[in-house]
């Protein structure tokens, strides 16, 4: 019912910046929370940032001050702007969408690889 397509991943040197984009389509009126998760090899998927329909934002502690989540409602797009990237940020980043408010996404994008070299 909701399709999420990410773009913007790639290889970047430590200290660099990237902006990830996620375009949503389908029954997007049902979505209350959009977000970004990431999963590194051998680790569990973790929430990176979320933004609610009211504009409230939440961040993983390790990315606070470095990452910014935003949205453009006219384009049905959510962004994750990152700077001061660290090798520890290397992961597959997934866009997410949730109909509720409980931190359990209902829809996922295909993922985009972010690799930060030291």
N, C-alpha and C positions, 0 to 999 in steps of 0.2 A: 504493500500500500504506500510505502514511502521508500524512495530510492535516494541514496546518498552517493555522490561521486567526488572523491578527493583528488587534489592535484597539488603540486608544489614541492613535493619531496625531492631529495637529492643528496649529493655529497657536498659537505661544507667543512671548512677548516674551523677548528676551535676558535671561539671568539666571534664567529660570523653570525649571519642572520638568515632566516628563511621565513617565508609566509606561506602557510598552507591554506588552501581553499576547499570548501565543501559545498557543492550545489545540491540542494534538496528539491525533489519533485514528487508528485503524487498528492496524497492526502495530508499535506503539511499543516493544514489548519488544526489538526488534532494534536500537534506536537507542542509540549510545554517547555521542554528542556533540550537544548542542543549542546553537544560537547565534543571533546577530543580525549581519546584514550590512547595509551601506547603500550606496546609489549616488546620487551627486549628478549633476546634468546635466553632461555632457561629461567625466565621470570614471569610472574603473573601479570596479567593486564591491569593497568592502573589508570585511574582517572587523572587527566592532566588539567583540564579546565572545562567548566560548564557555564552556560549562560541561559537564563530562563526567559520566558516570553516577556517578563517585566523588566528585563535587563540586569537582573542580579547575577553576579559572577562569583565563581568559586575556583580556586587553584590548588594544585598540588604544592605543598610547601617548598619543594626543591626548585620550582619554576617561578615562584612569586618574585616579581620585580624584573623578570626576564621575558616572560611570555605574556601576551595579551590576547584574550579572546574577544571577538566582536562579531557583529552580524550586519548584513545589509538586507533588510526585509524586501526591498524592491527587487533585489536580485535573487532572493531565496538562498542566500549564501552566508555561511559562517566562516570566519577566518581565525587562524591562529598565527599571530605574529610573534616570532621568537628572535631574540638577540642574545649575545654573549653565550652562544651555544657551547656546550661541554661534551666531551666524549660520552659521558654518562647519559646524555640525551639521545644517544643512538637507539633507535627502535623503529618498529612499524607503528605508524600513527593512524588511528582509526577515527573517523567521524562517527558520531552517534546521535540518535534522536530518541526521545522518550515521551510517551503519551502522558505519563503520570509525573510524580514528583519524588519518587522513592529511590532514585539513583540506580535504577535498573533499565538501561536502554532497551528499547524495543526494536530498533533498526540500527544497522551498521553499514558503513561503507566498506569498500574492498581493501582499504589500507594503502598507505604510501610510505615508502622507506625513507627514513632520515638517517644519514650516517655522518657523524661528526668525527673528523680526524684530529689527532693530537699533533 
